[in-house]
């Protein structure tokens, strides 16, 4: 099975591409990515060119999508604007990619007669005080981001019901690991801690998230692509849930910093309090999470410590301007200490 992976130069998409190539040495992957700020060629560094082709295009471009899909047996859609904070200030971009882009992909996959796997998020369910969401839980998105993802998911269901399309959905809890753009909680706090910058914490920091190692999610996607039933939804929850503040405290320990770097800021608008997904249905396909949070967070911190080449251009570019707008504070320009183990504050 040769696969078109849209959004494959992003964080989760590139992890899946790597997994796919490793797990299926006889197959190839074609990546279609617009290469916006979070989609980067560097995320595909080191992959074999003869098995991994990059097409730079927008998922909203019908002709480009149809051309890229030629010769492929399935389509896995990661292409999305994903950062909640950015969706609050620019919701239109999210609707264009996450809703209209999904429509374009569904049409192309239906016409080509190939399977469409939609990669989605636990955020479409909204917040849950106790217990875990299942695949039959109602959608109750809280942000423009989660609403746009829910819109794309509903289109998938509609194409299945109306056209009998071979389309299905996989929804994940919070992913973390290498190559995650540093606007997200864990890489932001890791890089700030390494540099000695304050770590911004929304509200009281007690928002609870269900953490999933990105490579575990990649293997779950493969299981759903191979064995999932058309029209079905599969949730992939991580094995551990922690409040954000505990995640941040652990990052400070691993980087040799103390809690004086914690800086509480006004809470995000519409901030969900707790996410939790049951993975029982996906586990029924033979998948299970292999990495617990304590191991994964250590591996994540070490990766950022050892790969300054990857993140230093980000921290010095558009991201710096975004960060200053978002948090009202600048970043240290000297991050050279990040390459030295055992930094202390």
C-alpha positions as CSV (number, residue, x, y, z in Angstrom):
1,X,0.0,0.0,0.0
2,X,1.5,3.3,-1.1
3,X,0.2,6.2,0.8
4,X,-0.3,9.9,0.2
5,X,0.3,11.7,3.5
6,X,-1.1,15.3,3.5
7,X,0.5,17.5,6.1
8,X,3.3,15.0,6.3
9,X,6.0,17.6,7.0
10,X,4.4,18.6,10.3
11,X,5.1,17.1,13.7
12,X,2.7,14.2,13.8
13,X,2.6,13.7,10.1
14,X,6.4,13.4,9.8
15,X,6.5,10.9,12.7
16,X,3.9,8.8,10.8
17,X,5.9,9.0,7.6
18,X,9.0,7.7,9.4
19,X,7.0,4.9,11.0
20,X,5.4,3.9,7.7
21,X,8.7,3.7,5.9
22,X,10.3,1.7,8.7
23,X,7.4,-0.7,9.2
24,X,6.8,-1.3,5.5
25,X,10.2,-1.4,3.7
26,X,8.5,-2.4,0.4
27,X,6.1,0.6,0.3
28,X,6.6,4.3,-0.5
29,X,5.1,7.5,0.8
30,X,4.2,10.7,-1.0
31,X,4.0,13.8,1.2
32,X,1.8,16.7,0.2
33,X,2.5,19.7,2.4
34,X,2.1,23.5,2.0
35,X,5.2,24.0,4.2
36,X,3.6,26.7,6.4
37,X,5.4,27.8,9.5
38,X,5.0,24.4,11.2
39,X,5.5,22.2,8.2
40,X,9.2,21.9,7.6
41,X,11.5,20.1,5.2
42,X,13.8,19.5,8.2
43,X,11.1,17.1,9.6
44,X,11.8,14.8,6.7
45,X,15.6,15.0,7.0
46,X,17.4,11.7,6.4
47,X,14.5,9.8,4.8
48,X,15.2,7.9,1.5
49,X,14.4,10.0,-1.5
50,X,13.5,7.0,-3.6
51,X,10.7,6.1,-1.1
52,X,9.6,9.4,0.2
53,X,8.6,12.1,-2.3
54,X,7.6,15.7,-1.2
55,X,5.0,17.6,-3.1
56,X,4.7,21.3,-2.0
57,X,1.0,22.2,-2.4
58,X,-2.1,23.2,-0.6
59,X,-4.8,20.6,0.3
60,X,-7.3,23.2,-0.9
61,X,-5.8,23.0,-4.4
62,X,-8.0,20.4,-6.2
63,X,-5.7,19.8,-9.2
64,X,-2.6,19.4,-7.0
65,X,-4.3,17.0,-4.7
66,X,-5.6,14.8,-7.6
67,X,-2.2,14.7,-9.2
68,X,-0.5,13.8,-5.9
69,X,-3.0,11.0,-5.3
70,X,-2.1,9.2,-8.6
71,X,-0.5,5.9,-7.9
72,X,-1.4,5.9,-4.2
73,X,-3.6,3.3,-2.5
74,X,-4.7,5.4,0.5
75,X,-4.7,8.9,1.8
76,X,-3.9,9.9,5.4
77,X,-4.9,13.4,6.2
78,X,-2.8,15.3,8.8
79,X,-3.1,18.7,7.0
80,X,-4.5,21.2,9.5
81,X,-4.0,24.4,11.3
82,X,-3.7,23.1,14.8
83,X,-2.8,25.7,17.4
84,X,-5.7,26.8,19.6
85,X,-4.2,30.1,20.4
86,X,-3.7,31.0,16.8
87,X,-7.3,29.9,16.0
88,X,-8.7,32.5,18.4
89,X,-7.1,35.4,16.5
90,X,-7.3,34.0,13.0
91,X,-10.2,31.4,12.7
92,X,-10.7,31.8,9.0
93,X,-7.4,30.1,8.2
94,X,-8.5,27.1,10.2
95,X,-11.8,26.8,8.5
96,X,-10.1,27.0,5.1
97,X,-7.7,24.2,5.8
98,X,-9.5,22.0,8.3
99,X,-12.9,22.1,6.7
100,X,-12.6,23.0,3.0
101,X,-9.3,21.2,2.7
102,X,-10.9,18.0,4.1
103,X,-13.7,18.4,1.6
104,X,-11.2,18.6,-1.3
105,X,-9.4,15.5,-0.1
106,X,-12.6,13.5,0.4
107,X,-13.7,14.3,-3.1
108,X,-10.3,13.3,-4.6
109,X,-10.1,10.0,-2.6
110,X,-13.7,9.1,-3.5
111,X,-13.1,9.7,-7.2
112,X,-9.8,7.7,-7.1
113,X,-11.5,4.9,-5.1
114,X,-9.0,4.9,-2.3
115,X,-9.3,4.9,1.5
116,X,-9.4,8.3,3.3
117,X,-8.2,8.3,6.9
118,X,-8.9,11.5,8.7
119,X,-6.5,12.3,11.6
120,X,-8.4,14.3,14.3
121,X,-8.2,15.3,17.9
122,X,-9.8,14.7,21.3
123,X,-10.6,18.4,21.4
124,X,-13.7,17.9,19.2
125,X,-15.4,16.3,22.3
126,X,-14.8,19.3,24.5
127,X,-13.9,19.0,28.2
128,X,-14.8,16.1,30.5
129,X,-14.8,16.3,34.3
130,X,-14.3,12.6,35.0
131,X,-14.1,9.4,33.0
132,X,-13.1,9.2,29.4
133,X,-14.7,10.0,26.0
134,X,-15.6,7.1,23.7
135,X,-16.2,7.1,20.0
136,X,-20.0,7.6,20.6
137,X,-19.5,10.7,22.8
138,X,-21.2,13.8,21.4
139,X,-19.0,16.5,19.7
140,X,-18.8,19.7,21.8
141,X,-15.9,21.8,20.5
142,X,-14.9,24.9,22.5
143,X,-12.4,26.7,20.2
144,X,-12.3,27.7,16.5
145,X,-9.6,25.1,16.1
146,X,-11.6,22.2,17.6
147,X,-14.8,23.4,15.8
148,X,-13.0,23.3,12.5
149,X,-11.7,19.8,13.2
150,X,-15.2,18.7,14.1
151,X,-16.4,20.2,10.8
152,X,-13.9,18.1,8.9
153,X,-14.9,15.0,10.9
154,X,-18.6,15.6,10.1
155,X,-17.8,15.8,6.4
156,X,-16.0,12.4,6.7
157,X,-19.2,10.9,8.2
158,X,-21.4,12.6,5.6
159,X,-19.3,11.2,2.7
160,X,-19.6,7.8,4.2
161,X,-23.3,8.0,4.6
162,X,-24.1,9.8,1.3
163,X,-21.5,8.3,-1.1
164,X,-20.5,5.1,0.7
165,X,-16.9,6.5,0.7
166,X,-14.2,4.3,2.3
167,X,-13.5,7.0,4.9
168,X,-12.8,6.8,8.7
169,X,-11.4,8.8,11.5
170,X,-8.8,8.4,14.2
171,X,-8.7,10.9,17.1
172,X,-5.8,11.3,19.4
173,X,-5.1,12.8,22.8
174,X,-2.2,15.3,23.3
175,X,0.9,14.1,21.3
176,X,4.4,15.0,22.4
177,X,7.9,14.1,21.3
178,X,10.7,15.2,18.9
179,X,10.1,17.8,16.1
180,X,7.1,19.5,17.7
181,X,6.8,23.1,16.8
182,X,7.6,25.1,20.0
183,X,4.2,27.0,20.2
184,X,2.9,23.9,21.9
185,X,3.2,23.4,25.7
186,X,6.0,20.8,26.0
187,X,8.5,22.1,23.4
188,X,7.9,25.7,24.4
189,X,8.7,25.0,28.0
190,X,11.7,22.8,27.2
191,X,13.3,25.4,25.0
192,X,12.5,28.2,27.4
193,X,13.9,26.2,30.3
194,X,17.1,25.4,28.4
195,X,17.5,29.1,27.6
196,X,16.6,30.4,31.0
197,X,13.4,32.1,29.8
198,X,10.2,32.2,31.9
199,X,7.8,29.4,31.3
200,X,4.3,30.9,30.8
201,X,1.5,28.9,32.5
202,X,-2.2,29.6,31.6
203,X,-4.4,30.2,34.6
204,X,-3.7,27.9,37.6
205,X,-1.9,25.3,35.4
206,X,-4.2,22.5,36.6
207,X,-5.7,21.7,33.2
208,X,-5.4,18.0,32.7
209,X,-4.2,16.4,29.5
210,X,-3.9,12.8,28.4
211,X,-0.3,12.4,27.0
212,X,0.5,10.2,24.0
213,X,4.0,9.6,22.7
214,X,4.0,10.6,19.0
215,X,5.5,7.4,17.8
216,X,2.8,5.4,19.6
217,X,0.2,7.4,17.8
218,X,2.0,6.7,14.5
219,X,1.7,3.0,15.1
220,X,-2.0,3.4,16.0
221,X,-2.7,5.2,12.8
222,X,-1.1,2.4,10.8
223,X,-3.3,-0.1,12.7
224,X,-6.5,1.9,11.9
225,X,-5.5,2.4,8.3
226,X,-4.9,-1.4,7.8
227,X,-7.7,-2.9,10.0
228,X,-10.2,-0.1,10.7
229,X,-13.8,-0.4,9.4
230,X,-15.1,2.2,6.9
231,X,-17.2,4.9,8.6
232,X,-15.9,4.1,12.0
233,X,-14.1,6.4,14.5
234,X,-11.1,5.2,16.6
235,X,-9.9,7.0,19.7
236,X,-6.2,6.8,20.7
237,X,-5.7,7.9,24.3
238,X,-2.3,8.0,25.9
239,X,-1.4,5.9,29.0
240,X,-0.9,8.8,31.4
241,X,-2.8,12.0,32.3
242,X,-1.2,14.9,34.2
243,X,-2.0,18.5,35.0
244,X,0.0,20.9,32.9
245,X,1.8,22.3,35.9
246,X,3.2,18.9,36.8
247,X,4.4,18.5,33.2
248,X,6.2,21.8,33.5
249,X,7.7,21.0,36.9
250,X,9.1,17.8,35.4
251,X,10.6,19.7,32.5
252,X,12.3,22.1,35.0
253,X,13.8,19.1,36.8
254,X,15.1,17.5,33.6
255,X,16.7,20.8,32.5
256,X,18.3,21.6,35.8
257,X,16.1,24.7,36.4
258,X,13.9,25.6,39.4
259,X,10.4,26.8,39.7
260,X,11.3,30.5,39.8
261,X,11.0,30.4,36.0
262,X,7.3,29.6,36.2
263,X,5.3,32.7,35.1
264,X,1.5,32.5,35.5
265,X,-0.4,34.3,32.8
266,X,-4.1,35.0,32.1
267,X,-5.9,31.8,31.1
268,X,-6.7,31.2,27.4
269,X,-10.2,32.0,26.2
270,X,-12.5,29.0,26.2
271,X,-9.8,26.8,27.8
272,X,-10.9,23.2,28.2
273,X,-10.2,21.9,31.7
274,X,-9.7,18.2,31.1
275,X,-9.3,15.8,28.1
276,X,-9.4,12.0,28.4
277,X,-9.9,9.4,25.7
278,X,-10.6,5.7,26.0
279,X,-8.3,3.7,23.6
280,X,-10.2,0.4,24.0
281,X,-11.6,0.3,20.5
282,X,-8.2,0.9,18.9
283,X,-6.6,-1.6,21.2
284,X,-9.1,-4.1,19.8
285,X,-7.2,-3.8,16.5
286,X,-4.0,-5.1,18.2
287,X,-2.5,-1.7,19.2
288,X,-1.2,-0.6,22.5
289,X,0.9,2.3,23.8
290,X,4.5,1.4,24.4
291,X,5.9,4.5,26.0
292,X,4.9,5.9,29.4
293,X,5.1,9.7,30.0
294,X,8.1,9.5,32.4
295,X,10.2,7.8,29.7
296,X,8.8,9.9,26.9
297,X,9.4,13.3,28.5
298,X,13.0,12.4,29.2
299,X,13.5,11.4,25.6
300,X,11.8,14.5,24.4
301,X,14.0,16.9,26.5
302,X,17.1,15.1,25.4
303,X,16.1,15.3,21.7
304,X,15.7,19.1,22.0
305,X,18.9,19.4,23.9
306,X,20.9,17.5,21.2
307,X,19.2,19.0,18.1
308,X,19.7,22.8,18.3
309,X,20.2,22.8,14.5
310,X,16.5,22.0,14.2
311,X,14.9,24.5,16.6
312,X,17.3,27.5,16.6
313,X,16.2,28.9,13.3
314,X,12.6,28.7,14.5
315,X,13.3,30.5,17.8
316,X,15.0,33.3,15.9
317,X,12.3,33.8,13.2
318,X,8.5,34.3,13.0
319,X,8.0,32.3,16.2
320,X,9.8,35.0,18.2
321,X,7.3,37.7,17.0
322,X,4.4,35.3,17.7
323,X,5.6,34.6,21.2
324,X,6.0,38.3,22.0
325,X,2.5,39.0,20.8
326,X,1.0,36.1,22.7
327,X,2.8,36.4,26.0
328,X,3.8,40.0,26.1
329,X,7.4,39.1,26.7
330,X,10.5,38.6,24.7
331,X,12.8,35.6,24.4
332,X,16.5,35.4,25.2
333,X,18.6,35.7,22.0
334,X,21.4,33.6,23.4
335,X,20.4,29.9,23.5
336,X,23.8,28.4,23.1
337,X,23.6,26.9,26.6
338,X,21.0,24.5,25.3
339,X,23.6,22.3,23.7
340,X,25.4,21.7,27.1
341,X,24.0,19.0,29.4
342,X,23.4,19.8,33.1
343,X,22.4,23.5,32.8
344,X,21.5,24.9,36.2
345,X,19.6,28.0,37.0
